[in-house]
């Protein structure tokens, strides 16, 4: 979304209507980008893999 706004701001400046798009993304309700999350995204499968019948898939555990 932010990249699209950059393009819109560039276009608005070129056509002489720089005030058409707000200069701050916060005015449009767009939050700051969070690049790294500290949350653990892993999932425990526990006994779910015991039901896998394919030998190759079982070895991948």
N, CA, C and O atoms as a CHARMM CRD file, in Angstrom:
* protein
*
  244
    1    1 UNK  N      0.82500  -1.18600   0.00000 PROA 1      0.00000
    2    1 UNK  CA     0.00000   0.00000   0.00000 PROA 1      0.00000
    3    1 UNK  C      0.87500   1.25700   0.00000 PROA 1      0.00000
    4    1 UNK  O      0.58800   2.22900  -0.69800 PROA 1      0.00000
    5    2 UNK  N      1.93900   1.21600   0.79200 PROA 2      0.00000
    6    2 UNK  CA     2.80100   2.39300   0.87400 PROA 2      0.00000
    7    2 UNK  C      3.48700   2.66400  -0.46200 PROA 2      0.00000
    8    2 UNK  O      3.67000   3.81900  -0.84400 PROA 2      0.00000
    9    3 UNK  N      3.86400   1.60500  -1.16900 PROA 3      0.00000
   10    3 UNK  CA     4.50300   1.79500  -2.47000 PROA 3      0.00000
   11    3 UNK  C      3.54700   2.46600  -3.45300 PROA 3      0.00000
   12    3 UNK  O      3.96300   3.30500  -4.25200 PROA 3      0.00000
   13    4 UNK  N      2.29500   2.10500  -3.39500 PROA 4      0.00000
   14    4 UNK  CA     1.31300   2.71300  -4.29400 PROA 4      0.00000
   15    4 UNK  C      1.12800   4.19100  -3.97600 PROA 4      0.00000
   16    4 UNK  O      0.94500   5.01300  -4.87400 PROA 4      0.00000
   17    5 UNK  N      1.17700   4.51600  -2.69200 PROA 5      0.00000
   18    5 UNK  CA     1.05200   5.92200  -2.31000 PROA 5      0.00000
   19    5 UNK  C      2.24400   6.73200  -2.78900 PROA 5      0.00000
   20    5 UNK  O      2.09400   7.89500  -3.16200 PROA 5      0.00000
   21    6 UNK  N      3.41900   6.13400  -2.78200 PROA 6      0.00000
   22    6 UNK  CA     4.60100   6.82400  -3.30100 PROA 6      0.00000
   23    6 UNK  C      4.39700   7.15700  -4.77000 PROA 6      0.00000
   24    6 UNK  O      4.71900   8.25900  -5.21400 PROA 6      0.00000
   25    7 UNK  N      3.86500   6.21100  -5.51600 PROA 7      0.00000
   26    7 UNK  CA     3.61200   6.45400  -6.94000 PROA 7      0.00000
   27    7 UNK  C      2.55600   7.54400  -7.13500 PROA 7      0.00000
   28    7 UNK  O      2.68100   8.39100  -8.01900 PROA 7      0.00000
   29    8 UNK  N      1.52000   7.51100  -6.30100 PROA 8      0.00000
   30    8 UNK  CA     0.49000   8.55000  -6.39600 PROA 8      0.00000
   31    8 UNK  C      1.04700   9.92600  -6.04900 PROA 8      0.00000
   32    8 UNK  O      0.69900  10.91900  -6.68900 PROA 8      0.00000
   33    9 UNK  N      1.90600   9.98700  -5.04200 PROA 9      0.00000
   34    9 UNK  CA     2.51400  11.27200  -4.68000 PROA 9      0.00000
   35    9 UNK  C      3.40300  11.78600  -5.80500 PROA 9      0.00000
   36    9 UNK  O      3.41000  12.98100  -6.09900 PROA 9      0.00000
   37   10 UNK  N      4.15000  10.88700  -6.43100 PROA 10     0.00000
   38   10 UNK  CA     5.01100  11.28000  -7.55000 PROA 10     0.00000
   39   10 UNK  C      4.15400  11.83600  -8.68500 PROA 10     0.00000
   40   10 UNK  O      4.46100  12.88700  -9.24800 PROA 10     0.00000
   41   11 UNK  N      3.07300  11.11800  -9.01500 PROA 11     0.00000
   42   11 UNK  CA     2.18900  11.55100 -10.09200 PROA 11     0.00000
   43   11 UNK  C      1.55800  12.90500  -9.76100 PROA 11     0.00000
   44   11 UNK  O      1.50300  13.79800 -10.60700 PROA 11     0.00000
   45   12 UNK  N      1.08100  13.04700  -8.51400 PROA 12     0.00000
   46   12 UNK  CA     0.43800  14.30200  -8.11600 PROA 12     0.00000
   47   12 UNK  C      1.41300  15.46900  -8.20800 PROA 12     0.00000
   48   12 UNK  O      1.02100  16.57300  -8.58500 PROA 12     0.00000
   49   13 UNK  N      2.66900  15.23700  -7.87100 PROA 13     0.00000
   50   13 UNK  CA     3.67500  16.29600  -7.98200 PROA 13     0.00000
   51   13 UNK  C      3.91500  16.66200  -9.44300 PROA 13     0.00000
   52   13 UNK  O      4.06100  17.84000  -9.76800 PROA 13     0.00000
   53   14 UNK  N      3.95600  15.67000 -10.32200 PROA 14     0.00000
   54   14 UNK  CA     4.22900  15.92400 -11.74300 PROA 14     0.00000
   55   14 UNK  C      3.09400  16.67000 -12.43300 PROA 14     0.00000
   56   14 UNK  O      3.33500  17.44800 -13.35600 PROA 14     0.00000
   57   15 UNK  N      1.85600  16.43800 -11.99300 PROA 15     0.00000
   58   15 UNK  CA     0.72700  17.13200 -12.61400 PROA 15     0.00000
   59   15 UNK  C      0.39500  18.43600 -11.89800 PROA 15     0.00000
   60   15 UNK  O     -0.58300  19.10300 -12.23500 PROA 15     0.00000
   61   16 UNK  N      1.21900  18.79900 -10.89900 PROA 16     0.00000
   62   16 UNK  CA     1.03600  20.07600 -10.22500 PROA 16     0.00000
   63   16 UNK  C     -0.01300  20.07400  -9.13600 PROA 16     0.00000
   64   16 UNK  O     -0.51400  21.13500  -8.76600 PROA 16     0.00000
   65   17 UNK  N     -0.36000  18.90300  -8.61100 PROA 17     0.00000
   66   17 UNK  CA    -1.36000  18.81200  -7.54400 PROA 17     0.00000
   67   17 UNK  C     -0.79200  18.02100  -6.36800 PROA 17     0.00000
   68   17 UNK  O     -1.36600  17.01600  -5.94600 PROA 17     0.00000
   69   18 UNK  N      0.33300  18.48400  -5.84900 PROA 18     0.00000
   70   18 UNK  CA     1.03200  17.77100  -4.78100 PROA 18     0.00000
   71   18 UNK  C      0.18500  17.64700  -3.51900 PROA 18     0.00000
   72   18 UNK  O      0.37400  16.70100  -2.75400 PROA 18     0.00000
   73   19 UNK  N     -0.72700  18.55600  -3.28200 PROA 19     0.00000
   74   19 UNK  CA    -1.57100  18.50400  -2.09200 PROA 19     0.00000
   75   19 UNK  C     -2.72100  17.52300  -2.20300 PROA 19     0.00000
   76   19 UNK  O     -3.49000  17.36600  -1.25500 PROA 19     0.00000
   77   20 UNK  N     -2.85100  16.86800  -3.33100 PROA 20     0.00000
   78   20 UNK  CA    -3.94900  15.92400  -3.54800 PROA 20     0.00000
   79   20 UNK  C     -3.83600  14.70100  -2.63800 PROA 20     0.00000
   80   20 UNK  O     -4.84400  14.21600  -2.12500 PROA 20     0.00000
   81   21 UNK  N     -2.62200  14.20300  -2.43700 PROA 21     0.00000
   82   21 UNK  CA    -2.38600  13.02600  -1.59300 PROA 21     0.00000
   83   21 UNK  C     -1.67200  13.49300  -0.32900 PROA 21     0.00000
   84   21 UNK  O     -0.65300  14.17700  -0.42300 PROA 21     0.00000
   85   22 UNK  N     -2.18500  13.13800   0.85900 PROA 22     0.00000
   86   22 UNK  CA    -1.52700  13.56700   2.09800 PROA 22     0.00000
   87   22 UNK  C     -0.07200  13.10400   2.15300 PROA 22     0.00000
   88   22 UNK  O      0.26400  12.01700   1.68100 PROA 22     0.00000
   89   23 UNK  N      0.77700  13.93500   2.73100 PROA 23     0.00000
   90   23 UNK  CA     2.20300  13.62300   2.80500 PROA 23     0.00000
   91   23 UNK  C      2.50700  12.58600   3.87400 PROA 23     0.00000
   92   23 UNK  O      3.57800  11.97900   3.85500 PROA 23     0.00000
   93   24 UNK  N      1.58900  12.37200   4.80000 PROA 24     0.00000
   94   24 UNK  CA     1.82900  11.43800   5.89600 PROA 24     0.00000
   95   24 UNK  C      0.86000  10.26400   5.79000 PROA 24     0.00000
   96   24 UNK  O     -0.34800  10.46200   5.66400 PROA 24     0.00000
   97   25 UNK  N      1.38900   9.05100   5.84200 PROA 25     0.00000
   98   25 UNK  CA     0.54500   7.85900   5.75600 PROA 25     0.00000
   99   25 UNK  C     -0.35800   7.70800   6.97100 PROA 25     0.00000
  100   25 UNK  O     -1.41900   7.09100   6.87400 PROA 25     0.00000
  101   26 UNK  N      0.04100   8.25900   8.11100 PROA 26     0.00000
  102   26 UNK  CA    -0.77500   8.15700   9.32300 PROA 26     0.00000
  103   26 UNK  C     -2.11500   8.86900   9.13700 PROA 26     0.00000
  104   26 UNK  O     -3.11700   8.46600   9.72800 PROA 26     0.00000
  105   27 UNK  N     -2.13800   9.91100   8.33100 PROA 27     0.00000
  106   27 UNK  CA    -3.40000  10.61500   8.07100 PROA 27     0.00000
  107   27 UNK  C     -4.39200   9.73000   7.33000 PROA 27     0.00000
  108   27 UNK  O     -5.60100   9.94700   7.40500 PROA 27     0.00000
  109   28 UNK  N     -3.88600   8.74000   6.62000 PROA 28     0.00000
  110   28 UNK  CA    -4.74200   7.81200   5.88600 PROA 28     0.00000
  111   28 UNK  C     -5.02300   6.53400   6.67400 PROA 28     0.00000
  112   28 UNK  O     -5.70900   5.63600   6.18500 PROA 28     0.00000
  113   29 UNK  N     -4.49300   6.45400   7.89200 PROA 29     0.00000
  114   29 UNK  CA    -4.73200   5.28300   8.72900 PROA 29     0.00000
  115   29 UNK  C     -3.84600   4.09700   8.40100 PROA 29     0.00000
  116   29 UNK  O     -4.18900   2.96200   8.73300 PROA 29     0.00000
  117   30 UNK  N     -2.70900   4.33800   7.75200 PROA 30     0.00000
  118   30 UNK  CA    -1.78800   3.25700   7.40300 PROA 30     0.00000
  119   30 UNK  C     -0.71700   3.18300   8.48700 PROA 30     0.00000
  120   30 UNK  O      0.03100   4.14100   8.68200 PROA 30     0.00000
  121   31 UNK  N     -0.63400   2.04200   9.20300 PROA 31     0.00000
  122   31 UNK  CA     0.32700   1.94300  10.31200 PROA 31     0.00000
  123   31 UNK  C      1.76000   1.78300   9.81700 PROA 31     0.00000
  124   31 UNK  O      2.00300   1.50600   8.64300 PROA 31     0.00000
  125   32 UNK  N      2.70300   1.96500  10.74200 PROA 32     0.00000
  126   32 UNK  CA     4.10700   1.75100  10.43400 PROA 32     0.00000
  127   32 UNK  C      4.33300   0.27400  10.12100 PROA 32     0.00000
  128   32 UNK  O      3.69300  -0.60000  10.70400 PROA 32     0.00000
  129   33 UNK  N      5.23800   0.01400   9.20700 PROA 33     0.00000
  130   33 UNK  CA     5.54300  -1.35000   8.80400 PROA 33     0.00000
  131   33 UNK  C      6.36200  -2.04200   9.89400 PROA 33     0.00000
  132   33 UNK  O      7.29100  -1.45500  10.45000 PROA 33     0.00000
  133   34 UNK  N      6.01100  -3.29200  10.19300 PROA 34     0.00000
  134   34 UNK  CA     6.75800  -4.07800  11.16400 PROA 34     0.00000
  135   34 UNK  C      7.52300  -5.14000  10.38200 PROA 34     0.00000
  136   34 UNK  O      6.92700  -6.08000   9.85600 PROA 34     0.00000
  137   35 UNK  N      8.83400  -4.98800  10.30700 PROA 35     0.00000
  138   35 UNK  CA     9.64400  -5.87100   9.47600 PROA 35     0.00000
  139   35 UNK  C      9.91000  -7.22200  10.11900 PROA 35     0.00000
  140   35 UNK  O      9.90100  -8.23900   9.42600 PROA 35     0.00000
  141   36 UNK  N     10.14300  -7.26100  11.41300 PROA 36     0.00000
  142   36 UNK  CA    10.49200  -8.50500  12.09100 PROA 36     0.00000
  143   36 UNK  C      9.52100  -8.72900  13.23700 PROA 36     0.00000
  144   36 UNK  O      9.29800  -7.84700  14.06800 PROA 36     0.00000
  145   37 UNK  N      8.95100  -9.91800  13.26600 PROA 37     0.00000
  146   37 UNK  CA     8.07700 -10.25200  14.38500 PROA 37     0.00000
  147   37 UNK  C      8.83700 -11.14700  15.34400 PROA 37     0.00000
  148   37 UNK  O      9.66100 -11.96300  14.93200 PROA 37     0.00000
  149   38 UNK  N      8.55800 -10.99000  16.59100 PROA 38     0.00000
  150   38 UNK  CA     9.18100 -11.82900  17.60200 PROA 38     0.00000
  151   38 UNK  C      8.29300 -13.00600  17.97300 PROA 38     0.00000
  152   38 UNK  O      8.60900 -13.75700  18.89700 PROA 38     0.00000
  153   39 UNK  N      7.20000 -13.17000  17.27000 PROA 39     0.00000
  154   39 UNK  CA     6.27800 -14.25400  17.57100 PROA 39     0.00000
  155   39 UNK  C      6.77100 -15.55900  16.94900 PROA 39     0.00000
  156   39 UNK  O      7.33600 -15.56600  15.85500 PROA 39     0.00000
  157   40 UNK  N      6.55200 -16.64500  17.65600 PROA 40     0.00000
  158   40 UNK  CA     6.92800 -17.96700  17.17400 PROA 40     0.00000
  159   40 UNK  C      5.84200 -18.46500  16.22800 PROA 40     0.00000
  160   40 UNK  O      4.68400 -18.57400  16.63000 PROA 40     0.00000
  161   41 UNK  N      6.18900 -18.76800  14.99200 PROA 41     0.00000
  162   41 UNK  CA     5.22100 -19.21200  13.99500 PROA 41     0.00000
  163   41 UNK  C      5.19400 -20.73000  13.84600 PROA 41     0.00000
  164   41 UNK  O      4.45000 -21.25800  13.02000 PROA 41     0.00000
  165   42 UNK  N      5.99100 -21.42700  14.62900 PROA 42     0.00000
  166   42 UNK  CA     6.03600 -22.88000  14.50900 PROA 42     0.00000
  167   42 UNK  C      4.77600 -23.50000  15.11000 PROA 42     0.00000
  168   42 UNK  O      4.13700 -22.92500  15.99100 PROA 42     0.00000
  169   43 UNK  N      4.43800 -24.68400  14.61100 PROA 43     0.00000
  170   43 UNK  CA     3.27300 -25.40800  15.10200 PROA 43     0.00000
  171   43 UNK  C      3.70800 -26.81600  15.49700 PROA 43     0.00000
  172   43 UNK  O      4.48300 -27.45500  14.78600 PROA 43     0.00000
  173   44 UNK  N      3.21500 -27.28600  16.61000 PROA 44     0.00000
  174   44 UNK  CA     3.51200 -28.64100  17.05600 PROA 44     0.00000
  175   44 UNK  C      2.47400 -29.59000  16.46500 PROA 44     0.00000
  176   44 UNK  O      1.27600 -29.42700  16.70000 PROA 44     0.00000
  177   45 UNK  N      2.92400 -30.56900  15.70800 PROA 45     0.00000
  178   45 UNK  CA     2.00500 -31.51100  15.07400 PROA 45     0.00000
  179   45 UNK  C      1.73700 -32.72800  15.95100 PROA 45     0.00000
  180   45 UNK  O      0.72700 -33.40800  15.77200 PROA 45     0.00000
  181   46 UNK  N      2.61600 -33.00600  16.88100 PROA 46     0.00000
  182   46 UNK  CA     2.50300 -34.11100  17.82500 PROA 46     0.00000
  183   46 UNK  C      2.12800 -35.41200  17.13100 PROA 46     0.00000
  184   46 UNK  O      2.94300 -35.96000  16.38900 PROA 46     0.00000
  185   47 UNK  N      0.92800 -35.92000  17.34700 PROA 47     0.00000
  186   47 UNK  CA     0.53500 -37.22600  16.80700 PROA 47     0.00000
  187   47 UNK  C     -0.04600 -37.14100  15.40400 PROA 47     0.00000
  188   47 UNK  O     -0.37300 -38.17400  14.81900 PROA 47     0.00000
  189   48 UNK  N     -0.18200 -35.96400  14.85400 PROA 48     0.00000
  190   48 UNK  CA    -0.79600 -35.81900  13.53300 PROA 48     0.00000
  191   48 UNK  C      0.03700 -36.48700  12.44900 PROA 48     0.00000
  192   48 UNK  O     -0.51500 -36.97900  11.46500 PROA 48     0.00000
  193   49 UNK  N      1.36400 -36.51200  12.61200 PROA 49     0.00000
  194   49 UNK  CA     2.21800 -37.13300  11.60100 PROA 49     0.00000
  195   49 UNK  C      2.19500 -38.65100  11.67100 PROA 49     0.00000
  196   49 UNK  O      2.64400 -39.30900  10.73200 PROA 49     0.00000
  197   50 UNK  N      1.69300 -39.22000  12.74200 PROA 50     0.00000
  198   50 UNK  CA     1.60900 -40.68000  12.84200 PROA 50     0.00000
  199   50 UNK  C      0.60900 -41.25300  11.84700 PROA 50     0.00000
  200   50 UNK  O      0.70500 -42.42800  11.49200 PROA 50     0.00000
  201   51 UNK  N     -0.32600 -40.46800  11.39900 PROA 51     0.00000
  202   51 UNK  CA    -1.31800 -40.93100  10.43500 PROA 51     0.00000
  203   51 UNK  C     -0.84800 -40.88400   8.99700 PROA 51     0.00000
  204   51 UNK  O     -1.58200 -41.30700   8.10400 PROA 51     0.00000
  205   52 UNK  N      0.34900 -40.38500   8.74200 PROA 52     0.00000
  206   52 UNK  CA     0.87400 -40.29800   7.37700 PROA 52     0.00000
  207   52 UNK  C      1.34900 -41.67800   6.95700 PROA 52     0.00000
  208   52 UNK  O      2.16600 -42.29200   7.64400 PROA 52     0.00000
  209   53 UNK  N      0.83900 -42.17200   5.82400 PROA 53     0.00000
  210   53 UNK  CA     1.15800 -43.52700   5.37600 PROA 53     0.00000
  211   53 UNK  C      2.33100 -43.58200   4.41100 PROA 53     0.00000
  212   53 UNK  O      2.97900 -44.62200   4.29200 PROA 53     0.00000
  213   54 UNK  N      2.61300 -42.50100   3.73000 PROA 54     0.00000
  214   54 UNK  CA     3.70200 -42.48200   2.75200 PROA 54     0.00000
  215   54 UNK  C      5.04500 -42.55100   3.48100 PROA 54     0.00000
  216   54 UNK  O      5.32400 -41.73900   4.36300 PROA 54     0.00000
  217   55 UNK  N      5.87400 -43.53200   3.10300 PROA 55     0.00000
  218   55 UNK  CA     7.15000 -43.75300   3.78600 PROA 55     0.00000
  219   55 UNK  C      8.08900 -42.56100   3.62400 PROA 55     0.00000
  220   55 UNK  O      8.79900 -42.20300   4.56400 PROA 55     0.00000
  221   56 UNK  N      8.10000 -41.95100   2.45400 PROA 56     0.00000
  222   56 UNK  CA     8.99400 -40.81600   2.21700 PROA 56     0.00000
  223   56 UNK  C      8.59600 -39.61400   3.07100 PROA 56     0.00000
  224   56 UNK  O      9.45200 -38.90300   3.59800 PROA 56     0.00000
  225   57 UNK  N      7.32200 -39.40300   3.19800 PROA 57     0.00000
  226   57 UNK  CA     6.85100 -38.28900   4.02200 PROA 57     0.00000
  227   57 UNK  C      7.14600 -38.54700   5.50000 PROA 57     0.00000
  228   57 UNK  O      7.45900 -37.61800   6.24500 PROA 57     0.00000
  229   58 UNK  N      7.04600 -39.79600   5.91600 PROA 58     0.00000
  230   58 UNK  CA     7.32500 -40.11800   7.31700 PROA 58     0.00000
  231   58 UNK  C      8.79100 -39.87500   7.64600 PROA 58     0.00000
  232   58 UNK  O      9.11700 -39.47400   8.76300 PROA 58     0.00000
  233   59 UNK  N      9.68000 -40.11500   6.68100 PROA 59     0.00000
  234   59 UNK  CA    11.10300 -39.91200   6.92500 PROA 59     0.00000
  235   59 UNK  C     11.44700 -38.43300   7.02400 PROA 59     0.00000
  236   59 UNK  O     12.47700 -38.07600   7.59500 PROA 59     0.00000
  237   60 UNK  N     10.61700 -37.58500   6.48700 PROA 60     0.00000
  238   60 UNK  CA    10.91400 -36.15500   6.50000 PROA 60     0.00000
  239   60 UNK  C     10.66500 -35.52600   7.86400 PROA 60     0.00000
  240   60 UNK  O     11.01200 -34.36400   8.07900 PROA 60     0.00000
  241   61 UNK  N     10.08300 -36.25600   8.76600 PROA 61     0.00000
  242   61 UNK  CA     9.85100 -35.68900  10.08600 PROA 61     0.00000
  243   61 UNK  C     11.11200 -35.63400  10.78500 PROA 61     0.00000
  244   61 UNK  O     11.16300 -35.18700  11.93100 PROA 61     0.00000
